[in-house]
Amino acid sequence: MDTIRWTDKKCGLIEMLYALDTLGSFDGGELSLRKLTDFFENSFDIKLGNIARAFNEMRLRKNPTSFLDKMKDLRFAKNSL
């Protein structure tokens, strides 16, 4: 199978990882954020670096969940067609 690469901004993937971790979406909430991050880095051929620092920087943005909000808005816009 060909490699699937993450081609959007890294901060978008980090937002999504923190959201999935917060929801406990993997292994009944028992999977660590580090293991989840490692899995996504390996699966999508990307190095995210220090995600805790990136998360803290995102928290300071005017809209700390811009990627998740955009994803939600586009999904609902497509469903309304």
C-alpha positions as CSV (number, residue, x, y, z in Angstrom):
1,M,0.0,0.0,0.0
2,D,1.2,3.5,-0.8
3,T,2.2,5.8,2.1
4,I,-0.5,8.2,3.2
5,R,1.0,11.5,4.3
6,W,-0.5,14.3,6.4
7,T,-0.3,17.3,4.1
8,D,-2.2,19.9,6.2
9,K,-0.6,22.0,8.9
10,K,0.9,20.2,11.8
11,C,-1.0,22.2,14.3
12,G,-4.2,20.8,12.8
13,L,-3.2,17.3,13.5
14,I,-2.1,18.2,17.0
15,E,-5.5,19.8,17.6
16,M,-7.1,16.5,16.5
17,L,-4.8,14.4,18.6
18,Y,-5.6,16.3,21.7
19,A,-9.3,16.1,21.0
20,L,-9.1,12.4,20.4
21,D,-7.1,12.0,23.6
22,T,-9.6,14.1,25.6
23,L,-12.5,12.1,24.3
24,G,-10.7,8.8,25.2
25,S,-11.4,7.6,21.7
26,F,-8.7,4.8,21.6
27,D,-8.4,1.8,23.9
28,G,-11.2,2.9,26.2
29,G,-9.3,6.1,27.0
30,E,-6.2,4.1,28.2
31,L,-3.9,4.9,25.3
32,S,-1.4,7.6,26.2
33,L,-1.2,10.8,24.1
34,R,2.5,9.9,23.4
35,K,1.5,6.5,22.0
36,L,-1.3,8.0,20.0
37,T,1.1,10.7,18.6
38,D,3.7,8.0,17.7
39,F,1.0,6.0,15.9
40,F,-0.1,9.0,13.8
41,E,3.5,10.1,13.1
42,N,4.3,6.7,11.8
43,S,1.0,6.2,10.0
44,F,1.1,9.5,8.2
45,D,4.9,10.0,7.7
46,I,5.1,13.2,9.8
47,K,7.2,14.4,12.7
48,L,5.2,16.6,15.1
49,G,8.0,17.6,17.4
50,N,7.1,18.9,20.9
51,I,3.3,18.6,20.8
52,A,2.9,20.0,24.4
53,R,4.7,23.2,23.4
54,A,2.6,23.4,20.2
55,F,-0.6,22.8,22.3
56,N,0.3,25.6,24.7
57,E,0.9,28.0,21.7
58,M,-2.4,27.0,20.2
59,R,-4.1,27.8,23.5
60,L,-2.9,31.4,23.1
61,R,-4.4,31.8,19.6
62,K,-7.5,33.9,19.1
63,N,-9.3,30.6,18.1
64,P,-7.4,27.7,19.7
65,T,-9.6,25.1,17.8
66,S,-9.5,26.6,14.3
67,F,-8.8,23.3,12.6
68,L,-11.5,21.4,14.4
69,D,-14.0,24.2,13.8
70,K,-13.1,24.3,10.1
71,M,-13.5,20.6,9.9
72,K,-16.9,20.7,11.6
73,D,-18.1,23.6,9.5
74,L,-17.1,22.1,6.2
75,R,-18.6,18.7,7.1
76,F,-22.0,20.2,8.0
77,A,-21.9,22.5,4.9
78,K,-21.4,19.4,2.7
79,N,-24.3,17.6,4.3
80,S,-26.6,20.6,3.7
81,L,-26.2,20.4,-0.1
